[in-house]
Amino acid sequence: MAQARPSMQELIGRRRRAGFIGRGDERAAFRANLDLPPEDERHRFLFHIHGHAGVGKTFLARELEQIARERGALTAYVDESTGSVPEAMAAICREFTGQGREFRKLERALASYRERRHEAEAVAAGLASAQDGPSPVTATAVRAGLAGLGLIPGAGPFVGAVDPAQVAQYADRLRRGLSARFSSQDDVQLVLSPERALTPRYLDRALSREPDYGWALGRRGLAALDVGRTERALADLDRCIALDADAPWARAQAVRLLIRCGRWPEALERLAEADLSGAPDTLLDELRAEVYRHDRQWAAAERVAERMRSEDPFTGTFDLALAVSGSRGLRPAVPLWQEVGRLADTADDGYPFVRCVLGCALGEWGGADVALAGVLAEEQAWDDLALLAAVLIELLSAPGADRARVAPRLSAVVTARDAVQARYAE
């Protein structure tokens, strides 16, 4: 039987790839990486392609995708035209379907998300237009989230006009409005935090094909921890440890989970096991510092924090400020907290959380309230709120703390933390 002639499109594609000049080392490294099993420490999960405009970054990415497909890998391509996590997941589903792999449950969930999102926008518009609705500033703050406002030049006056109590009240009204509109709380969570609702379904599909896929187990465990499903998270992390799939990381995450749950005896036992297993200090030092502070071993906590500062100045200084606050009081720790503030100005993550802590540590209550409003205006991860609550508890018990002012802010964080766990309870 005569072999079918390739189409013109196929011929052009072959010649373009054959004529691809340069980047030979990158292509060779990518091919070699595909030959390594994922559990091999040399295996890389991320390749960063960088360079000036027009040097062929996109073409190289497509070339690497073709190399992976030729090796039998399932691939998907997403670029800057994709504007959100749900859009990225939808694009991945389409490409996987084209390669014969369907994610039907995820596709149904994405379709439901698109429908519910339009309904949610109508609910938010109705609240904003009500006679007793929030001010335009508050409504905009809740919709956009306050997390990044402190980073926007010139936004200071705008942020200062936000009443934290009004923000929290409007966020609660929005949630109640969505609950009344939708018949299921699952739909409410799907709209408010689509990545948390959709990611587990994506990982479940991957694990249905390969139950011992350690990377997916670990990420599913973190997704469960995000919503306070701590037992499910611990089970997935323990499975990673049993499979020896990124076990040092999984051991550290298990210790962190137990600390956030206040299960200190188990956390101490697991931390000792992680030490014996040879897990690197970079994974364990922050946990050691928190354990030492909990046991009031202040000198040990300060030693670990000082060691951390050489590798991670922000985290090390933050932990040192907590240790000094707990042992000697908030006043002697003021220079350290001020240094934390300077370092936070250059940080990308956790800005509202840090500003809330700084406000409580330095007695800058207006700043603390604005930051806390930013935290409460967004759907936060359970473990992030649990960490903020733990830090505020340390400040509450520090010598010289204004307990009457710290306590209500701590109460707001604890309420938000417990509400996340209740919303996602199984």
C-alpha positions as CSV (number, residue, x, y, z in Angstrom):
1,M,0.0,0.0,0.0
2,A,1.4,3.4,-0.9
3,Q,2.3,5.5,2.1
4,A,0.2,8.6,2.4
5,R,2.0,11.8,1.4
6,P,2.6,14.3,4.2
7,S,0.5,17.5,4.0
8,M,2.1,20.8,3.2
9,Q,1.6,21.9,6.8
10,E,3.5,18.8,8.1
11,L,6.4,19.4,5.6
12,I,6.7,23.0,6.7
13,G,6.7,22.0,10.3
14,R,9.4,19.4,9.7
15,R,11.7,21.7,7.8
16,R,11.3,24.5,10.4
17,R,12.3,22.1,13.2
18,A,15.2,20.7,11.0
19,G,16.4,24.2,10.4
20,F,16.2,25.3,14.0
21,I,19.7,26.6,14.7
22,G,21.3,27.0,18.2
23,R,20.1,26.1,21.6
24,G,21.5,22.6,21.1
25,D,22.7,22.4,24.7
26,E,19.2,23.3,25.9
27,R,17.6,20.6,23.7
28,A,20.1,18.0,24.7
29,A,19.6,18.8,28.4
30,F,15.8,18.5,28.0
31,R,16.1,15.2,26.2
32,A,18.5,13.9,28.9
33,N,16.1,15.0,31.6
34,L,13.2,13.0,30.0
35,D,15.4,9.9,30.4
36,L,15.6,10.4,34.2
37,P,12.8,9.0,36.4
38,P,11.0,11.7,38.4
39,E,12.3,10.4,41.7
40,D,15.9,10.9,40.6
41,E,17.4,13.9,42.4
42,R,18.8,15.0,39.0
43,H,15.4,15.2,37.4
44,R,14.3,18.8,36.8
45,F,10.6,19.8,36.9
46,L,11.1,23.3,35.6
47,F,13.1,24.7,32.6
48,H,13.3,28.5,32.5
49,I,13.7,29.9,29.0
50,H,14.8,33.5,29.1
51,G,16.3,36.1,26.7
52,H,15.6,39.3,24.8
53,A,12.6,39.7,22.6
54,G,12.9,38.0,19.2
55,V,15.6,35.5,20.1
56,G,13.3,32.5,19.7
57,K,12.0,31.7,23.2
58,T,8.6,30.8,22.0
59,F,10.0,28.7,19.2
60,L,12.3,26.9,21.6
61,A,9.4,26.2,24.0
62,R,7.4,24.7,21.1
63,E,10.5,22.7,20.1
64,L,10.8,21.2,23.6
65,E,7.1,20.4,23.5
66,Q,7.6,18.5,20.3
67,I,10.6,16.6,21.8
68,A,8.4,15.6,24.8
69,R,5.6,14.4,22.6
70,E,8.0,12.3,20.6
71,R,9.0,10.6,23.8
72,G,5.3,9.8,24.6
73,A,4.7,12.6,27.1
74,L,1.4,14.4,27.5
75,T,1.9,18.1,26.9
76,A,0.0,21.4,26.9
77,Y,1.0,24.9,26.0
78,V,-0.3,28.0,27.8
79,D,0.9,31.5,27.3
80,E,0.3,35.1,28.5
81,S,-3.0,35.2,26.6
82,T,-4.5,33.0,29.4
83,G,-5.8,35.3,32.1
84,S,-6.7,33.1,35.1
85,V,-6.2,29.6,36.6
86,P,-9.6,28.3,35.3
87,E,-8.7,29.5,31.8
88,A,-5.3,27.8,32.0
89,M,-7.0,24.6,33.2
90,A,-9.5,24.8,30.3
91,A,-6.7,25.2,27.8
92,I,-4.9,22.2,29.2
93,C,-8.0,20.1,29.1
94,R,-8.5,21.0,25.4
95,E,-4.9,20.0,24.5
96,F,-5.1,16.8,26.5
97,T,-8.4,15.9,24.8
98,G,-6.6,16.4,21.5
99,Q,-4.0,13.8,22.6
100,G,-6.6,11.3,23.6
101,R,-6.8,12.0,27.4
102,E,-10.0,13.4,28.7
103,F,-10.6,15.1,32.1
104,R,-14.4,14.9,32.0
105,K,-15.0,15.7,35.7
106,L,-12.7,18.7,35.5
107,E,-14.3,19.9,32.2
108,R,-17.8,19.7,33.8
109,A,-16.5,21.7,36.8
110,L,-15.1,24.3,34.5
111,A,-18.4,24.7,32.7
112,S,-20.1,25.1,36.0
113,Y,-17.6,27.7,37.1
114,R,-18.2,29.8,34.0
115,E,-22.0,29.7,34.6
116,R,-21.7,30.5,38.3
117,R,-19.2,33.3,37.7
118,H,-21.7,35.3,35.6
119,E,-24.4,34.8,38.3
120,A,-21.9,35.9,41.0
121,E,-21.1,39.1,39.1
122,A,-24.8,39.9,39.1
123,V,-25.0,39.4,42.9
124,A,-22.0,41.7,43.5
125,A,-23.4,44.4,41.2
126,G,-26.7,44.2,43.1
127,L,-25.0,44.7,46.5
128,A,-23.0,47.6,45.2
129,S,-26.1,49.4,43.9
130,A,-28.2,48.9,47.0
131,Q,-29.2,52.0,49.0
132,D,-27.4,50.7,52.1
133,G,-24.6,49.3,50.0
134,P,-20.9,49.9,50.6
135,S,-19.0,52.9,49.5
136,P,-17.4,52.6,46.0
137,V,-14.0,52.4,47.7
138,T,-15.1,49.5,49.8
139,A,-16.8,47.6,47.0
140,T,-13.8,48.0,44.8
141,A,-11.5,46.9,47.5
142,V,-13.4,43.7,48.2
143,R,-13.7,42.9,44.5
144,A,-10.0,43.5,43.7
145,G,-8.7,42.3,47.0
146,L,-6.5,44.6,49.2
147,A,-3.5,42.3,49.0
148,G,-1.6,44.4,46.4
149,L,-2.9,47.9,47.2
150,G,-0.1,48.6,49.6
151,L,2.4,47.9,46.8
152,I,0.8,50.4,44.3
153,P,2.5,53.8,44.3
154,G,0.1,56.5,45.3
155,A,-2.4,54.1,46.7
156,G,-1.8,55.2,50.3
157,P,-4.8,57.7,50.6
158,F,-7.1,55.1,48.9
159,V,-6.1,52.4,51.4
160,G,-6.4,54.7,54.3
161,A,-10.0,55.4,53.4
162,V,-11.0,51.8,53.8
163,D,-12.9,50.9,56.9
164,P,-11.7,47.3,57.9
165,A,-15.0,46.6,59.6
166,Q,-17.0,47.7,56.5
167,V,-14.8,45.6,54.2
168,A,-15.3,42.5,56.4
169,Q,-19.1,43.2,56.6
170,Y,-19.4,43.6,52.8
171,A,-17.3,40.5,52.1
172,D,-19.7,38.6,54.4
173,R,-22.8,40.0,52.7
174,L,-21.3,39.0,49.3
175,R,-20.8,35.5,50.6
176,R,-24.4,35.3,52.0
177,G,-25.7,36.7,48.7
178,L,-24.0,34.0,46.8
179,S,-25.2,31.3,49.3
180,A,-28.8,32.5,48.7
181,R,-28.3,32.5,44.9
182,F,-26.7,29.0,44.7
183,S,-28.2,25.8,46.0
184,S,-24.8,24.4,47.0
185,Q,-22.0,25.7,49.1
186,D,-19.7,23.9,46.7
187,D,-20.8,26.4,44.0
188,V,-20.0,29.3,46.3
189,Q,-16.5,28.0,46.9
190,L,-16.1,27.3,43.2
191,V,-16.8,31.0,42.4
192,L,-14.8,32.5,45.3
193,S,-11.8,30.3,45.1
194,P,-11.8,28.4,41.8
195,E,-8.2,27.2,42.0
196,R,-8.9,25.5,45.3
197,A,-12.0,23.8,44.0
198,L,-10.6,22.7,40.7
199,T,-7.0,21.7,41.5
200,P,-7.9,18.6,43.5
201,R,-10.0,17.3,40.6
202,Y,-7.0,17.8,38.3
203,L,-4.7,15.9,40.6
204,D,-7.3,13.2,41.3
205,R,-7.4,12.5,37.5
206,A,-3.6,12.3,37.4
207,L,-3.5,9.9,40.4
208,S,-6.3,7.7,38.9
209,R,-3.8,6.9,36.1
210,E,-0.7,6.6,38.4
211,P,-1.6,6.1,42.1
212,D,2.0,6.3,43.2
213,Y,2.8,9.6,41.4
214,G,4.6,11.3,44.3
215,W,4.6,14.8,42.9
216,A,0.8,14.7,42.5
217,L,0.3,13.2,45.9
218,G,2.3,16.0,47.5
219,R,0.5,18.7,45.7
220,R,-2.9,17.2,46.4
221,G,-1.8,17.2,50.1
222,L,-1.0,20.9,49.9
223,A,-4.3,21.6,48.2
224,A,-6.1,19.8,51.0
225,L,-4.2,21.8,53.6
226,D,-5.2,25.0,51.9
227,V,-8.8,24.3,52.9
228,G,-8.1,22.8,56.3
229,R,-8.6,19.1,55.4
230,T,-5.7,18.3,57.6
231,E,-6.1,14.5,57.9
232,R,-6.4,14.1,54.1
233,A,-3.3,16.3,53.7
234,L,-1.3,14.3,56.2
235,A,-2.3,11.0,54.5
236,D,-1.0,12.2,51.1
237,L,2.2,13.5,52.7
238,D,2.7,10.2,54.5
239,R,2.2,8.3,51.3
240,C,5.0,10.5,49.7
241,I,7.3,9.6,52.6
242,A,6.5,5.9,52.2
243,L,7.2,6.0,48.5
244,D,10.4,8.0,49.2
245,A,9.1,10.6,46.7
246,D,10.6,14.0,47.7
247,A,10.5,12.6,51.2
248,P,12.6,15.4,53.0
249,W,10.1,18.0,51.7
250,A,7.1,15.8,52.6
251,R,8.5,15.2,56.2
252,A,9.0,19.0,56.7
253,Q,5.5,19.7,55.4
254,A,4.0,17.1,57.7
255,V,5.8,18.7,60.7
256,R,4.5,22.1,59.6
257,L,0.9,20.7,59.3
258,L,1.0,19.2,62.8
259,I,2.4,22.5,64.3
260,R,-0.5,24.5,62.7
261,C,-2.9,22.0,64.2
262,G,-1.4,22.4,67.6
263,R,-0.4,18.8,67.8
264,W,2.9,19.5,69.4
265,P,3.9,16.0,70.7
266,E,3.5,14.5,67.2
267,A,5.2,17.5,65.6
268,L,8.2,17.0,67.9
269,E,8.4,13.3,67.1
270,R,8.2,14.0,63.4
271,L,10.8,16.7,63.5
272,A,13.2,14.3,65.2
273,E,12.5,11.7,62.5
274,A,13.2,14.4,59.8
275,D,16.5,15.3,61.6
276,L,17.6,11.6,61.6
277,S,16.6,11.2,57.9
278,G,19.1,13.9,56.9
279,A,16.6,16.5,55.7
280,P,18.5,19.7,55.0
281,D,18.6,22.6,57.4
282,T,17.0,24.9,54.8
283,L,13.8,22.8,55.2
284,L,13.8,22.4,59.0
285,D,15.3,25.5,60.5
286,E,12.1,27.6,60.5
287,L,10.3,24.6,62.1
288,R,13.0,24.3,64.7
289,A,12.8,28.0,65.6
290,E,9.0,27.7,66.1
291,V,9.4,24.6,68.2
292,Y,12.1,26.3,70.4
293,R,9.9,29.3,70.9
294,H,6.9,27.1,71.8
295,D,9.2,25.4,74.5
296,R,10.5,28.8,75.6
297,Q,14.1,27.8,74.6
298,W,14.8,31.4,73.6
299,A,18.6,31.1,73.2
300,A,18.2,28.1,70.9
301,A,15.5,29.9,68.9
302,E,17.7,33.0,68.5
303,R,20.7,30.9,67.3
304,V,18.6,29.2,64.7
305,A,17.1,32.5,63.5
306,E,20.6,34.1,63.3
307,R,21.7,31.1,61.1
308,M,18.7,31.5,58.9
309,R,19.4,35.2,58.3
310,S,22.5,34.4,56.2
311,E,20.4,32.4,53.8
312,D,17.0,34.1,54.0
313,P,17.3,37.6,55.6
314,F,13.6,38.2,55.7
315,T,12.5,34.9,57.3
316,G,15.5,34.8,59.6
317,T,14.9,38.4,60.8
318,F,11.2,37.8,61.3
319,D,11.9,34.7,63.4
320,L,14.5,36.5,65.4
321,A,12.1,39.4,66.1
322,L,9.6,36.8,67.4
323,A,12.2,35.2,69.7
324,V,13.4,38.5,71.1
325,S,9.8,39.6,71.6
326,G,9.0,36.5,73.5
327,S,12.1,36.4,75.7
328,R,12.8,40.1,76.4
329,G,9.7,41.9,75.3
330,L,8.3,43.9,72.4
331,R,10.3,47.1,73.1
332,P,13.8,45.5,72.8
333,A,12.6,43.9,69.6
334,V,11.5,47.2,67.9
335,P,14.7,47.5,65.8
336,L,14.3,44.0,64.5
337,W,10.6,44.6,63.6
338,Q,11.6,47.8,61.8
339,E,14.1,45.8,59.8
340,V,11.4,43.2,59.0
341,G,9.4,46.2,57.6
342,R,12.2,47.3,55.4
343,L,12.8,43.8,54.1
344,A,9.0,43.4,53.5
345,D,9.0,46.4,51.2
346,T,11.0,44.4,48.7
347,A,9.1,41.1,49.2
348,D,6.4,39.8,46.8
349,D,4.5,37.4,49.0
350,G,2.6,37.7,52.2
351,Y,2.6,41.5,52.3
352,P,-0.8,42.1,54.1
353,F,0.0,39.3,56.6
354,V,3.4,40.9,57.4
355,R,1.9,44.4,57.7
356,C,-0.7,43.1,60.1
357,V,1.9,41.5,62.3
358,L,4.1,44.6,62.1
359,G,1.2,46.9,63.1
360,C,0.5,44.7,66.2
361,A,4.2,44.4,67.1
362,L,4.9,48.2,66.8
363,G,1.6,49.5,68.0
364,E,0.6,50.9,64.6
365,W,-3.0,49.9,64.9
366,G,-4.3,51.7,61.9
367,G,-1.8,50.0,59.7
368,A,-2.6,46.7,61.3
369,D,-6.3,47.2,60.6
370,V,-5.8,48.1,56.9
371,A,-3.6,45.1,56.4
372,L,-6.1,42.8,58.2
373,A,-8.9,44.2,56.1
374,G,-6.8,43.1,53.1
375,V,-6.5,39.6,54.5
376,L,-10.2,39.2,55.3
377,A,-11.3,40.7,52.0
378,E,-9.9,37.7,50.1
379,E,-10.4,34.0,50.3
380,Q,-7.3,32.9,52.2
381,A,-5.7,29.5,52.6
382,W,-6.4,27.8,55.9
383,D,-2.7,27.2,56.7
384,D,-1.9,30.9,56.0
385,L,-4.5,32.0,58.4
386,A,-3.4,29.4,60.9
387,L,0.2,30.8,60.6
388,L,-1.0,34.4,61.1
389,A,-3.0,33.3,64.2
390,A,0.0,31.5,65.6
391,V,2.2,34.5,65.2
392,L,-0.4,36.8,66.8
393,I,-0.7,34.4,69.7
394,E,3.0,34.7,70.2
395,L,2.7,38.5,70.2
396,L,-0.2,38.4,72.6
397,S,1.9,36.6,75.2
398,A,5.0,38.7,74.7
399,P,6.1,41.0,77.6
400,G,4.8,44.5,77.0
401,A,2.1,43.5,74.5
402,D,-1.1,45.5,74.4
403,R,-3.3,42.5,74.9
404,A,-6.5,44.4,74.8
405,R,-5.7,45.5,71.2
406,V,-4.1,42.3,69.9
407,A,-6.8,40.0,71.2
408,P,-9.7,41.3,68.9
409,R,-7.5,41.2,65.8
410,L,-6.4,37.6,66.7
411,S,-10.1,36.7,67.2
412,A,-10.9,38.0,63.7
413,V,-8.1,35.8,62.2
414,V,-9.2,32.7,64.2
415,T,-12.8,33.2,63.1
416,A,-11.7,33.4,59.4
417,R,-9.4,30.4,59.8
418,D,-12.2,28.2,61.3
419,A,-14.7,29.4,58.7
420,V,-12.4,28.2,55.9
421,Q,-12.3,24.8,57.5
422,A,-16.0,24.7,58.1
423,R,-16.8,25.7,54.5
424,Y,-14.7,22.9,53.1
425,A,-15.5,20.2,55.7
426,E,-16.1,16.8,54.2
